[in-house]
Amino acid sequence: MRKLKTLSIAFVLIMLMSAFTMQNPVTVFMIGDSTMANKDTTGGKQERGWGMMLQQFFKEGVIVDNHAMNGRSSKSFIDEGRWDVVLEKIKPGDYVIIQFGHNDEKPAADRHTDPGTTFDANLKRFVIESRAKGGIPILCNAVVRRNFYRQVDSSVDDESLRNTTYEDEKVNSDTLIDTHGAYLLSPRNVAKEYQVPFIDANRITHDLEQAMGIEGSRKLHMWFKPGEHPSMPNGRKDNTHYNVYGGTVVAALLAEEISRQVPALRKKVDIKKIKNVKRNLK
């Protein structure tokens, strides 16, 4: 009888804790650029941001609220009032994942920032203001661009890649060539200065794409031959943005790293699903 009573109490406690978790979920806000953003899926469109695919790798009690937006830099995200919208929603115990760099590199005055000064200042603002609301910031550097050509064309705007059609690529390197430079250092430096969890998204995606090789890494991106998919009859050549498969793989790997760098979230990450994705890497 005593054992039955103990089991009943334990069951009630578990149910109460479960109900509390459902009523008081932790929100993981995401701010960043197109590599992270939610995408239009109408008409079978295949582009995905890794943030769009992240929810599946968290267990019950975590809600991913993705505010990343195509084409935005840390500067334009602030100037357009997008950060204010997120800041208003943050409650104590929520998380804010921050990933910029791709568009901060661009020369356009409405987006450009400089590493070491204005880029760092914007990242610091995200950190300080998140904490003022009781939020927990997590800094990421930019995911890698798939680039196996030594002469980097910095004039190409990532957003214009959606208008490209399939064609052979120029390759003169067996290893990925970095396109981000010092923009990779700013998130790391700010994270160190403010003791913020840091996710080295660039290293993780670099190692992934390098391991898959020149041909294999195309499978992660919006690389489609003419007629291969009805949403892109002329195909597409895009080394920046992910497809469904690529967005899922990158989300899995970054969720795994989040579980390492943010102990409080470790039990909320679905490691089994992550292992399944890694086991089925093409």
N, C-alpha and C positions, 0 to 999 in steps of 0.2 A: 504493500500500500504506500509506504514511504517513497519507494522508488518511482511508483506511478505518479505520485504528487510532485516529485522533483522534475520528472519528465514534462509534466503538464506546465509547471512554472517556466521551465526552459523554453517550451514551445511558445508560450505567451510572450516571453521576452523577445524571442526571435521575431514574432509577428509584429510586436510593437516597434522594434528596431527597423524592420522592413517598411512599415507604414511611415515611420519618421523619415527614412531615406527617400521614399517616394514623394512625401510632402515637402521635403526640404532638400531638393537636389543641388548638387554643386554644378555651377555653370562654368564651362571653359570657353571664354571669349577668344576669338581669333581676329587679329588685325594684320593686314599685309597686302600682297599684290596678287596678280593673276595666277601664280603658281600654287597659291593657297585657296583661291576664291571658289565660291559656288558658281556653277555654270548653267546655261540654258540647255535643257535636255530634250526640248521639243524636236520632233522630226528625226529622232534617233541620233542627235548630235553626240559626239563621242568625247569632247574635251571635258576634263575634270581637274579641279584643284585638289591638292592632297588634303586640305582642310575640309573639303566637301565629303571626303571618304573616311574621315577620322572617327565619326560617331560609332561605327561598328566595332571599333577596338576598345571601347569603354563599356563597362558593365552598367547595370541598372543603377540609377542614382546620379548619373553624370549627363549633363546636357551640353552639347557643343553648339555654340551660337557663333556662327562664322560671319564676320563683317568684312573680311578681306575683299578687295575689289580690283578688277582688272585695271591695269595701267597706273595704279597709284603708288606714289612714293611716300616716305614718312612725312614729307612736307605737304603734299597735296591731300593726304588723308586728314591732316590736321586742318588745313586751310578750307577744305570743303565741309567742315563740321562733322565729319564722320567719327572722329575721336570723341567729340562731345556726346554723341549718341550712345557710344559704348560706355563712356565714363558714367553717364547717368544711370545705367543699368547695373553696374557692378555693386555687389553686396559683399559683406565680409565673408571670407572663405572661398570666394570665386577666384578663378585663374584667368590670366590674360596672356595668351601666346602671341608674341610679336615677331614678325618676319618681314623685313624690308631690305632693299638693296638693289634689286633689278632695275627699278625706275629712278632711284636716287642717282644712279650713274648717268642718266640721260642728260643731255645739255639743255633741254627746254627749261626756261626760267621758272615755270610753274611746278616743276618736279625736282629739279636738281638740288642736291645737297653735297657737302664735302665731308669725307671721312676725317675724323679728328676734330671737326668743329661743328658745323650745322647738323650733320647726320647724327653725331653723338648727342648733341643737345636735344634733338627730337626723341631719341631713344630714352634719354634720361627723363624727359618729360613724361613719357608713357609709364616709366617705372615709378617715378615719384607720385604721380597723380593716381595710379592704380593703388598704390599702398595707402594713400590718403583715404581711399574709400574702403580699405580693408581687403583689397584684392592682392593676389599673389602673382607678380609678373614672371614670365618665362621668356628669355630672349633666345632667338634663333638667328643664325646668319643665313644668307641666301642659298637656296638649293642650286646645284651646279647646272650650267647650261651644257648641253651635249655638243661639244666642240672638239673635233679631232684635226683642226687646222691651225697651224702656228700663227698665221697672220689674222688676228681677230678683227672682224669688221664691226667697230663700235658704233657705226652710223645706223645699224639696223635697229628699228624699234620693235620690241617683242610683240606689241599689239598688231603690227602689220603682218606678222607671220600667219595670221588667220586668212590672209588673202593670197598666200602662196599656193602654187600647184606642185605636184610631184616632179622632181628632177633628181638626177644624180648629184652627189655632193662632192666637194673637194676635200680630200683627205691627204695629209702629209705627215701625220703623227700617229704612233701606236698608242699614245697616252692622251688623256684629256688635257686640253689647254685651258687654264683658268681665264675667265673673262671678268671677274669681279674685283680683283686686286685688293686695295686697302679697305674696300667696303665690307670685306669679310672680318676685318679686325675690330671694327667699331662695336658690334654687338658683344664680342668676347670681352673687350676692354671695359665696356659699361657694366657688363655682368659681373666682372671681377671687382670693379670699384664699388658697386652697390650690393654685392653679395647676392646676386640673382642667379637662379638656375639657368645654365646655358646649354643649348642644344646645338651641337655642331652639325647642322643640317647639310652644310656643304661637304664636309668629309664623308658623311654617311651616304649621300647621293653620289658623290664622286666614286667611292669604293664600289657602289652598286653598279654604276654604268661602266666603270672600268672592267669589272669582273664579267659583265655581259658582252663586252667587246664592241667593236665598231658596228657590226651588223646587228648583233643581238640587242644593243641598247636602243635601237630604233623602236623596238616593241613597247618601250615605255612612253613614247612621245606621239605626237600627232603626225606620224609618218604613215601615209596611206597612198597606195598606187591608184591610178585612175580606174574607176569601176570597182574598187575594193569595198567601198562602203557607199550606200546611196546618199548619205548626207554630204558627201564630198565627191561628186562625179569626176572631177578633174584631179582628185588626190590632193595631198597636202604635204609640204615639207616644213616641219616646225620642230626645232631642237630645244625649245624652251618649255612648251606646254605639254602636260601629260594627257594621255588617253585614260579610259576606264581602268585598264590594267596597271598602267604606270602610277596613276593617282592612288590606287589601292595599295600597291607595293610600298610606295614612299610613305603613305600614311601609317602602314604597319610598322615600318622600320623606325619612324620618328616617334610613334606611340611607345615602342619598346624602349627607346632612349629616354623618353619622358618618364617612364617607370623607373629608370635607373637614377635620373637626376632629381626627381621630385618624389621622395619617399612617401609623402602623404597620399600620392596618387597611385602608388604601386599596386595596392590591392584593388583598385578600381579599373585597372587595365586588363583586358582579356588576353592573357598571354597565349592561351590555347589557339585562338584565332590567328594571332601573329605567327605562331609556329607553323600553322597550316599554310599561310601565305608564303613563308620562307621555304617551306618544304616543296612548294609547287612552283618555285621560281623557274622561268623558262630559260 
